[in-house]
């Protein structure tokens, strides 16, 4: 089924329908542009986030990367950077393959539609002009035929008038003959104009307008096909980067599974163990037996306190944990 046959008398409907189709393309382009802006902003925020938490060169955080749980976080940041790159690629490809492409195609469709409607308007104006000529010819024929009838009646009346002279009768007959001749010419002209109009009308309704409508139908179907491809690209653009995004996510998962808590403990031990033995028991000094203080000090020796053993400043109160650390005790 085609528009030229089935919608031969629905020019306004076709006009509105094709315009509505172009409006939809324009609306979709605007939608995708806003989607790309969201992707770009999302990627920008992810970039800033990873930069914020990435350790600076030579910083304490970088030095702690020898522990697997610290290194894992750094690896996650690296994977997030790669993931962000794919979000940026989605925005870029959507802009190029959908927005720019459809915008260019839309301009071509607008020009094509304008050309087809211009052809239809030109054909319609030509038909209206021919109809106007036909109408004028018809009115002239009607007017002249009435004048011819009046002239014929006048000639007949004059011929029957006993008081009319032969010259009057002859003059009336000549006038009637002239009017009849003019009326016949108008009749022939009207018939010619009618034939011309019918031919042009047939050309208009069976050839010219169906051709224009079918071209508009072809244009609209091409628009729909192009727009449908744009819909597919909307999904495919993201689907194409899914394998890489999947690898980024797999990398994050692998990073988590590679964390070795026991190994991190061993690394801390190997880095900070002193190798010294723990201190023995402090001996009891019984002053009740009269042990000489000096000899006691020289013979037994003064035991070292915990501050010396742990390398703490003697002027500070002994703590195994700093002030910020609090050890909770459960009341039994």
Secondary structure, 3 states (H helix, E strand, C coil): CCHHHHCCCCHHHHHHHHHHHHHHHHHHHHHHHHHHHHHHHHHHHHHHHHHHHCCCCCCHHHHHHHCHHHHHHHHHHHHHHHHHHHHHHHHHHHHHHHHHHHHHHHHHHHHHHHHHHHHHHHHHHHHHHHHHHHHHHHHHHHHHHHHHHHHHHHHHHHHHCCCCCHHHHHHHHHHHHHHHHHHHHHHHHHHHHHHHHHHHHHHHHHHHHHHHHHHHHHHHHHHHHHHHHHHHHHHHHHHHHHHHHHHHHHHHHHHHHCCCHHHHHHHHHHHHCCCCCCCCCCCCCCHHHCCCHHHHHHHHCCCCCHHHHCCCCCCCCCCCCCCCCCCCCCCC
